[in-house]
Amino acid sequence: RKYLNVALLIIDEMGFEPMTRTEASLFFRLVSYRYGRGSILITTNKGIKDWPELLAGDEVLATAILDRLLHHSHVLNIKGRSYRLRDLEQAVSLRT
């Protein structure tokens, strides 16, 4: 319940692990409740086409969630190498 009424809900690394059907259903309820009431910021390395797989394989549920998330949204696609891997490579090269 504490996530329902915050001004900005930030969900980091969405899709890092796939959701169960129960988790996907709860996520739908969260997104539906916040739709029009509060902002949601989501970071993910998954494309929109991959969301059904993340949401227990449920394409209908994924479509309903994405419809609400994308309706009033700004999508930023950032491409490039992982900054974590880049930093690791730099640290390793400094040691050699």
C-alpha positions in Angstrom: 0.0 0.0 0.0 2.9 2.4 0.7 3.7 2.5 -3.1 0.2 3.5 -4.1 0.3 7.2 -3.1 3.9 8.4 -3.5 4.3 11.3 -5.9 6.8 9.4 -8.0 7.2 5.7 -8.0 10.6 4.5 -9.3 10.9 0.9 -10.4 14.5 0.0 -11.2 15.6 -2.9 -13.4 12.1 -4.0 -14.4 12.3 -7.5 -15.9 15.6 -8.4 -14.3 13.7 -11.5 -13.1 10.5 -12.6 -14.7 7.3 -12.2 -12.6 5.0 -15.0 -11.6 1.4 -14.8 -12.6 0.5 -13.5 -9.1 3.2 -10.8 -9.2 2.2 -9.7 -12.7 -1.4 -9.4 -11.6 -0.3 -7.3 -8.6 1.8 -5.1 -10.9 -1.2 -4.6 -13.1 -3.2 -3.5 -10.1 -0.5 -1.1 -9.0 -0.2 0.4 -12.5 -3.9 0.7 -12.9 -4.4 2.4 -9.5 -1.6 4.9 -10.2 -2.8 5.6 -13.8 -3.7 9.3 -13.8 -2.9 9.6 -10.1 0.9 9.6 -9.9 4.0 9.2 -12.0 5.9 6.0 -12.5 9.5 5.9 -13.7 10.7 2.5 -14.9 14.2 1.5 -15.9 14.7 -1.7 -17.8 17.0 -3.2 -20.4 14.1 -5.0 -22.0 12.2 -3.9 -25.1 8.5 -3.5 -25.2 8.2 -6.6 -27.3 9.8 -8.6 -24.4 7.2 -7.5 -21.8 4.8 -10.4 -22.2 7.6 -12.8 -21.3 8.5 -10.7 -18.2 4.8 -10.8 -17.1 4.3 -14.5 -16.8 3.9 -14.9 -20.5 0.6 -13.2 -20.5 0.3 -11.0 -23.6 -3.2 -9.6 -22.7 -1.9 -8.5 -19.3 1.3 -7.0 -20.8 -0.8 -5.1 -23.3 -3.1 -3.7 -20.6 -0.1 -2.6 -18.5 1.8 -1.1 -21.4 -1.3 0.7 -22.6 -1.6 2.5 -19.2 2.2 3.1 -18.9 2.7 4.4 -22.3 -0.4 6.6 -22.7 1.0 9.7 -21.0 4.7 8.7 -21.1 8.1 9.8 -22.4 10.2 6.9 -23.5 13.9 7.3 -23.5 15.9 4.7 -25.3 19.5 4.7 -24.3 21.9 2.5 -26.3 25.5 1.8 -25.6 27.8 -0.3 -23.4 27.1 -0.9 -19.8 28.8 1.7 -17.7 29.5 -0.9 -15.1 31.4 -3.1 -17.6 33.2 0.0 -18.9 34.3 1.0 -15.4 35.5 -2.6 -14.7 37.5 -2.7 -18.0 39.1 0.7 -17.0 40.0 -0.6 -13.6 41.5 -3.8 -15.0 43.5 -1.9 -17.6 45.0 0.4 -14.9 46.2 -2.7 -13.0 48.1 -4.1 -15.9 
